[in-house]
């Protein structure tokens, strides 16, 4: 049985979720059971109208730091490497339309390539299980 991912929109705040089912609680506004199924066109228009621009390496790094704040992983402590990787993410965004991981090769299949938008689901990777870090070492198990 193949699980089909769909677009869901919170009818309170217009947060967009892409997945097999919507979250019970909206991560943006906290509304319970507020997601309604929507089509790709609607989801893309809503996302295009919002100002989610992250356009500098410092903004990318800040987003990564925010992600790690309450997790069991942290950002690599090599600031030059973090800067280089953030520049790579932005370069992929300019050239390929999404902030793909700079150390992974896109396949051209949009559905498959969604799995390597940075940060990817690195905890599912062998490198996380064996070494406690993501594919490129950007995220590491918290000490």
N, C-alpha and C positions, 0 to 999 in steps of 0.2 A: 504494500500500500504506500503510495507516494503522498506525502503531505504537501499541500499546495499553499504557498505563501500568498497573502492578499494584503491590500492596503486598507487600513482602518483609520478613521478620523474621530477625534474626540469632539462631540457636538457642543461642548462647553468652550474649549479654548482653541480648537482646530489643530491640536497636536496630531501628527501623523505617525502611525506605527505600521511597520511592514513585518508580517509574520503569519504563522498558521492561524493564530487566534489573537485577539487583542488582550492587552493587560487588563487585569481587573481594576486597578487603580491607575489613573492617568499620572504619569511621572511629572507632568508639567503643572497641572492645576489640582491634582489630588481627587478629582471627581471619581466616584465609584460607578463601574459599569456604564461608562459614558461613550464608549467607542461604537461607531456605526461603520459598516462596510462601505467603502467608496472605491471608485475606479481609479486607475492609474492617472488619467488625465486630471481629475479633480485633485488628487494628491500632489501631482507635480505643480499645478497652478498655485496651490496653497503654499507649498514649500518655496516656490519661486518668488512669491510676494513677501515672504518674511525676510528680514535682514539677519541672516545667520553667517554673515561674511567673516571668515577667518582667513586673512590674506597675508600675514607676515609670519616668519618663523617663530617669533616671540609669542604670537597669539596661538599658534599650533602647540608650542611647548606648554603654554599656560593651560590649554584645554587638557593636555596629557597630565599635567600636575593635578588639576582639579579631579580628573578621573581617578587618580591613585589615592586621593586624600583619605578615603574610608575603605580601603581595600587591602587585600593580603599581598599586593605587589606594589612596587615603587618604580619611579623613573630611573634609568641608568644614571649614575652620578658623573658621567663624562659629558660636560656641557658642550664641548666641541662636536662630539658625536651626535648629541641630541639636536644641535643646530643643523648639522648636515642632514640628518634624517628628516627634520621638519622641512627643510628646503626641498628635499626629494618628494615629500608628500605634496607640497604646493606645486612642484613641477608636474607631477602626475595629474593634479587637479586641472592645471592649465592645458596639458596635452591630451588627457584622456577623459576629462569630465568629472572625475571623482578623486578623492584623496586616497588613492591606493597606496598600500605599503610600498616604500621605495626599494625594498630588497626582494620583492616577489614579482614574478612576471605575469602580466595579465594574459588571459587566454583569448579575449575577444568575445567570449560568451558572457553577456551582462549578468545573468543569473549566477553563474559560477564566480565571476569576478567580484560580486558583492561580498563574498567571503574574505576578500583580502583588502577591503577598505580599512585603513588604519584608524584606530586599533582594531585588528582582526580578533577573532575568537582564539587567541593564542593559547588559552588553557586547554584546548583540544589538541594541540600540537605535541608531537613527540619531544620537541626541544623543551617544552615546559615541564613535561612529566619527568624527563631525564635530568635536565640541568637547571630547572627553575627560572627559565627566561623565555621570552618570545623568540620568534624566528631570527630577528636581527639583534636581539639583546637589548632593545629599547626598554622593555618592561621586565623587571626581575623580581623574584620572590623577595618579599620584605624580610629584612634581617631581624 
